[in-house]
Amino acid sequence: MLAYKKTPPELWSGRTSDQKLYLHEKVHCTSFKALKIHKNSKAIALLGYACDEGVKRNQGRIGAVNGPEAIRRSLGKFPNHLADETQLLDYGTLYCTNNDMEQAQVDLSKKIAALLSTNIFPIVIGGGHDVAYGHFKGLRKYLGTKKIGIINFDAHFDLRLNTAGNTSGTPFYQIAKECQKEGSVFNYMCLGIRKDANDKNLFETADSLNVKYLETTHFNMHYLEHVQLILMQFIEDVDYVYTTIDLDGFSSAYAPGVSAPSPMGFSPDIVLESLRVIIDSKKLISLDIAEMNPTYDIDGRTAKLAASLVHYVMHAI
């Protein structure tokens, strides 16, 4: 298998019209060979990260390698409300070959930096949550010493030590260690943490790294004002925001198609309200959706959720 492939246009399908009423009629499948600077128009790029090697190493249910394709198939059927001048571009998919997740992350970092350098907003669809390490490295490559705030919607801290190797459970620990090496601040907030999904050592690691977090018990619409306040406080202290959404943070009622499902997760409404705060700050620089696993999806429920989140962000930015 090639490490990178252009998306076949036939993957995007849905109702047809003569007015580009649906996203499959709006999207343009291209490749990095055709990458160009977008000075006078808004451009949004979808990039697939087809890798579940990190999930496998983390003893999770594999299948997220097929996540990007499932999200695209669902998203293509959604209505198009983008302005005519806004370009929706599909830049294909990066694949993990020979179980070399680390190389896939390096490749991703280069693609992220390339997209940002041409004034394109990247939305990465995966794929295991190891996507976060490659994504962040690309942001660092592009932004240099600017203060990057990471906002993760997730049931898990993903701060496992990588002494035994990198997995989908180690990306933010890896980022924290790199920040320490370069003398920068590790600005990380995790929303939706569950005590039944993180052992006490992970909570201790989070505290030692000064991670900001909200447990699921307080990450819901009953505490909306509090959620909005801590988000605004966090965003105020950084130059840019990188947002990552792990679909296994949602209740399995909404997202059964993930590596680690649970009925005790959060609901979409509080995530949408949180995204609105992030987008309104004008500091959001990129986004990814992780852990889409179509092998275990039910009636395309998780793919539709992922597509809905992408649809919301691309129309709100």
Beta strands, then each sheet from edge to edge (+ up, - down):
strand 1: 4-5
strand 2: 28-29
strand 3: 43-50
strand 4: 87-95
strand 5: 120-126
strand 6: 148-153
strand 7: 187-193
strand 8: 212-215
strand 9: 240-246
strand 10: 284-290
sheet 1: 1+ 4- 2-
sheet 2: 1+ 4- 3- 5- 10- 9- 6- 7- 8-
end
